[in-house]
Amino acid sequence: MAITGEAIIGETIAGKLLLGSKCEISTPDGLFVIGNNEDNSRIGLHISDDVTRDRIFLGLERDSVTGYQMAKLELKDKTGREVCISENGIIQTGQFVVWDNISKDFPMKIPYKSDEGVFSNKKIVMSLYFDKYRAFERGMSSGGTKQTSSSGGGFSIETTSGGGGYYNKTITPSTEAEVWWTPSTDMTVPIGKNLSNADQSKWYWWLDLSYLRHYHDVSTTIEIPSHSHSVSISKEAHSHEINTTHNHGLEYAIHEQDSMCSNVKIFINDKLVRQSINGNADVDITEHIVIGQTNNIRIESETNGRLTVNFHSKCFVGW
């Protein structure tokens, strides 16, 4: 073994090499170092892209509270600012899509669960895409109306006459009168007269009454003065109900209404996050999502429309 000012030269070195402030293993450019960092809070393997941007650390780190050294692993992104993997967990990204129709009185409701396994939300973005209102059936339900008519009940009619007039009747006898008596002299019965029921022991005289028939003309006048007749027909007040409501069968298909969402508002846990959205937009909701609970997201619109919401999330999740 040989020792020079630049290196220790030997095939086998026995014993211990104590790493510390006085011992460091490094490449000439300092990008690969086994040893302490500048403030001696860490000791271990440091790999950097350059001397200012650490990418990997594997070693021990002194706890700022207890003072004990704890195992530490860090794998950072290319910027050197964000930890992707550590001894505690890993960065995970994900997305999911929700779509629904919205009208003024029926908002879109989305439950967003952030469980206790999430250590921190790095970024959560809602991407909103506007579309026309869409229905899946169409019916022709006219609805109709119910109409009620009412009546005051009753009415009266009055008639009048100018008065006056007469009535005549003539009476004409329609039967013959026959008189029978017993004559004092013998007489002969006229031919054609039936006296079969007469007393044959007597003689009869037939009297022709045609000479006695006569007429009386009787004229009677009844005078009617001017007068009027009033006829009143009363009926209790009543009503009639006419119901024209009716329905028609549904036609099942996809139908678009020429209407889109407007003045969209986003509420998270009943707190207004964004408003006056009238077109496609990205909304950062990272600071409004509470870890360890279900966050209630509500999207309201002034008009009928359809929204597709794409959630992008990047969270640090524990092992």
C-alpha positions in Angstrom: 0.0 0.0 0.0 1.2 3.5 -0.8 0.0 6.8 0.5 0.5 10.0 -1.4 -0.9 13.4 -1.2 -3.5 12.6 -3.9 -4.6 9.1 -3.0 -4.3 5.9 -1.0 -3.1 3.2 -3.3 -3.7 -0.5 -2.5 -5.5 -3.6 -3.5 -7.0 -4.4 -0.1 -7.6 -2.0 2.7 -8.5 -3.7 6.1 -10.2 -2.0 9.0 -12.9 0.8 9.1 -13.4 4.0 7.3 -15.4 6.4 9.5 -17.4 8.8 7.5 -17.9 12.2 8.9 -16.8 15.8 8.6 -13.3 14.6 8.1 -14.0 11.7 5.7 -15.9 11.9 2.4 -16.0 9.8 -0.7 -16.7 11.8 -3.8 -16.3 12.1 -7.5 -14.1 14.9 -8.7 -17.1 17.0 -9.8 -18.9 16.4 -6.5 -22.1 15.0 -8.1 -21.7 11.7 -6.4 -20.8 12.1 -2.7 -20.8 9.8 0.3 -20.5 11.9 3.4 -22.1 14.8 5.3 -24.0 17.6 3.8 -23.0 21.2 4.5 -24.9 21.6 7.8 -24.1 18.0 9.0 -27.8 17.2 9.3 -27.5 14.4 6.8 -24.9 11.7 6.2 -25.2 9.3 3.3 -25.2 9.0 -0.4 -25.9 12.2 -2.3 -26.4 12.2 -6.1 -27.0 15.5 -7.9 -27.5 16.8 -11.4 -25.2 19.7 -10.5 -23.9 21.0 -7.2 -27.1 22.9 -6.6 -29.8 20.4 -7.4 -30.0 17.2 -5.4 -31.9 14.3 -7.0 -31.3 11.2 -4.8 -30.4 10.9 -1.1 -30.1 7.6 0.8 -28.8 7.8 4.4 -29.5 9.2 7.8 -31.1 12.5 8.8 -31.1 14.0 12.2 -34.6 14.6 13.6 -35.0 18.3 14.4 -37.1 17.5 17.5 -35.6 14.4 19.1 -32.1 14.8 17.7 -32.0 11.1 16.7 -30.8 10.1 13.3 -33.5 8.5 11.1 -33.3 6.5 7.9 -34.1 8.7 4.9 -34.8 8.2 1.3 -35.6 10.9 -1.3 -36.0 10.7 -5.0 -36.9 14.1 -6.4 -38.2 15.2 -9.8 -35.9 16.8 -12.4 -36.4 20.3 -10.9 -35.0 19.0 -7.6 -37.9 20.7 -5.7 -40.6 18.0 -5.4 -40.1 14.6 -3.8 -41.5 11.8 -5.9 -40.6 8.9 -3.6 -39.5 8.9 0.0 -39.4 6.6 2.9 -43.0 7.7 3.7 -44.7 7.3 0.3 -44.9 8.1 -3.3 -46.4 10.7 -5.6 -49.5 9.4 -7.5 -51.4 11.0 -10.3 -54.9 10.2 -11.5 -58.0 11.4 -13.2 -61.6 10.6 -13.6 -64.5 12.0 -15.6 -68.0 13.0 -14.6 -70.8 14.2 -17.0 -74.4 15.2 -16.5 -77.2 17.5 -17.5 -77.7 20.7 -15.4 -80.7 23.0 -15.1 -81.4 26.0 -13.0 -83.0 24.1 -10.1 -81.0 20.8 -10.5 -77.2 21.3 -10.1 -74.6 18.7 -10.7 -73.4 17.1 -7.5 -70.0 15.3 -7.2 -68.6 13.7 -4.0 -64.8 13.9 -4.0 -63.2 11.6 -1.4 -59.7 12.4 -0.1 -58.8 9.7 2.4 -56.4 9.7 5.3 -53.8 7.9 3.2 -53.1 11.1 1.3 -50.3 13.1 2.9 -50.6 16.1 0.7 -52.5 17.3 -2.4 -50.0 18.6 -4.8 -52.5 19.7 -7.4 -56.2 19.0 -8.2 -57.7 20.6 -11.3 -61.3 20.5 -12.6 -61.5 20.8 -16.4 -65.0 21.9 -17.5 -66.3 21.2 -21.0 -69.6 22.7 -22.2 -72.1 20.9 -24.4 -75.8 21.1 -25.3 -78.5 19.8 -23.0 -79.3 16.2 -23.7 -82.4 14.1 -23.0 -82.9 10.4 -23.5 -86.7 10.4 -24.2 -89.3 12.7 -25.7 -93.0 12.8 -24.9 -95.9 14.9 -26.0 -97.6 15.6 -22.7 -99.7 18.7 -23.3 -100.8 18.9 -19.7 -104.1 20.4 -20.5 -106.2 22.6 -18.2 -109.0 22.3 -15.7 -111.8 24.9 -16.3 -114.7 25.6 -14.1 -117.8 27.5 -15.2 -120.2 29.1 -12.7 -123.9 30.1 -12.9 -125.8 32.7 -10.8 -128.8 30.5 -10.8 -132.2 31.2 -12.4 -133.7 33.5 -15.0 -137.2 35.1 -15.8 -139.2 35.6 -19.0 -142.1 38.2 -19.3 -144.8 38.2 -22.0 -147.6 40.8 -22.7 -150.9 40.8 -24.6 -152.8 43.8 -26.2 -156.1 42.5 -24.8 -159.7 42.1 -26.2 -161.6 39.6 -28.4 -165.0 37.7 -28.6 -166.3 34.1 -28.8 -169.5 33.1 -30.8 -171.4 29.8 -30.9 -174.5 28.7 -32.8 -176.5 25.8 -31.5 -178.4 23.7 -34.1 -180.8 20.8 -33.0 -179.7 17.5 -34.3 -182.7 15.3 -33.2 -186.4 15.2 -33.9 -189.0 15.8 -31.3 -192.1 13.4 -31.5 -195.4 13.9 -29.9 -197.9 11.2 -29.4 -201.5 11.5 -28.4 -204.8 9.6 -28.8 -207.0 11.2 -31.5 -210.8 11.2 -31.3 -211.2 10.0 -34.9 -209.9 7.1 -36.8 -206.7 7.9 -38.7 -204.2 5.9 -40.8 -200.6 5.4 -39.8 -198.3 7.0 -42.4 -196.4 4.6 -44.6 -192.8 3.8 -43.4 -193.4 4.5 -39.8 -192.7 1.6 -37.4 -195.4 1.4 -34.8 -194.7 -2.2 -33.8 -194.3 -1.3 -30.2 -197.5 0.9 -30.1 -200.7 -0.1 -28.5 -202.7 -1.7 -31.3 -206.0 -1.0 -29.5 -205.6 2.7 -30.2 -205.2 4.9 -33.1 -202.2 7.2 -33.4 -201.4 10.4 -35.1 -197.9 11.0 -36.5 -196.8 14.5 -36.3 -194.1 15.6 -38.8 -191.8 17.9 -36.7 -189.8 19.2 -39.7 -192.2 22.1 -39.6 -191.4 22.7 -35.9 -187.5 22.6 -36.3 -185.9 26.0 -35.7 -182.6 27.7 -34.8 -181.3 30.2 -32.2 -178.1 32.2 -32.9 -176.3 33.0 -29.6 -173.4 35.5 -29.8 -171.3 35.9 -26.6 -168.5 38.4 -26.3 -165.9 38.2 -23.6 -163.7 41.3 -23.2 -160.0 40.7 -22.2 -158.2 43.8 -20.8 -154.5 44.5 -21.4 -152.3 42.3 -19.2 -148.9 40.6 -18.9 -147.6 37.2 -17.8 -144.3 36.8 -15.9 -142.7 33.4 -15.8 -139.7 33.0 -13.4 -137.6 29.8 -13.4 -135.1 29.5 -10.6 -132.2 27.1 -10.2 -129.5 26.8 -7.6 -126.1 28.2 -8.4 -123.9 25.4 -9.9 -120.7 24.8 -11.8 -119.3 22.4 -14.4 -115.6 21.2 -14.5 -114.0 20.3 -17.8 -110.6 18.5 -17.5 -108.5 18.3 -20.6 -105.3 17.0 -19.1 -103.8 14.0 -21.0 -100.5 12.3 -21.8 -98.9 10.6 -24.8 -96.4 7.8 -24.9 -92.6 8.5 -24.6 -90.2 8.3 -27.6 -86.9 6.8 -26.4 -83.8 8.3 -28.1 -81.1 10.9 -27.6 -82.4 14.4 -28.2 -80.4 17.6 -27.9 -81.9 20.9 -26.8 -80.3 24.1 -28.3 -79.2 25.3 -24.8 -75.9 25.3 -23.0 -74.9 26.2 -19.4 -74.3 29.8 -18.5 -73.1 31.8 -15.5 -71.7 28.5 -13.9 -70.8 28.5 -10.3 -68.7 26.0 -8.4 -69.2 25.3 -4.7 -67.0 23.1 -2.6 -68.3 22.2 0.9 -70.9 25.0 0.4 -68.2 27.6 -0.2 -68.2 29.5 -3.5 -65.0 28.8 -5.3 -65.6 30.2 -8.8 -68.4 31.9 -10.7 -69.4 33.5 -14.0 -68.0 30.6 -16.1 -69.5 30.6 -19.6 -67.2 28.3 -21.5 -64.6 25.6 -21.2 -62.3 26.3 -18.3 -59.7 24.8 -15.9 -60.3 25.4 -12.2 -57.6 24.7 -9.6 -59.3 23.4 -6.5 -56.2 22.1 -4.6 -56.5 24.4 -1.6 -60.3 23.7 -1.2 -60.0 19.9 -0.9 -59.8 18.7 2.7 -57.8 15.6 3.4 -59.5 12.8 5.3 -63.1 13.5 4.3 -65.6 13.5 1.4 -65.7 16.9 -0.2 -69.1 17.9 -1.7 -68.8 19.6 -5.0 -71.8 21.4 -6.5 -72.0 23.0 -9.9 -74.9 25.4 -10.7 -76.1 26.9 -14.0 -78.6 29.6 -14.9 -79.7 27.7 -18.0 -80.1 24.1 -19.2 -76.9 22.5 -20.4 -74.6 19.6 -20.2 -71.1 19.5 -18.5 -68.3 17.1 -18.7 -65.9 17.5 -15.8 -62.4 15.9 -15.9 -60.6 15.8 -12.6 -56.7 15.7 -12.7 -55.0 15.0 -9.3 -51.5 14.7 -8.1 -51.1 13.6 -4.5 -48.4 12.3 -2.2 -49.7 9.0 -0.9 -48.4 6.9 1.9 -47.2 3.4 1.5 
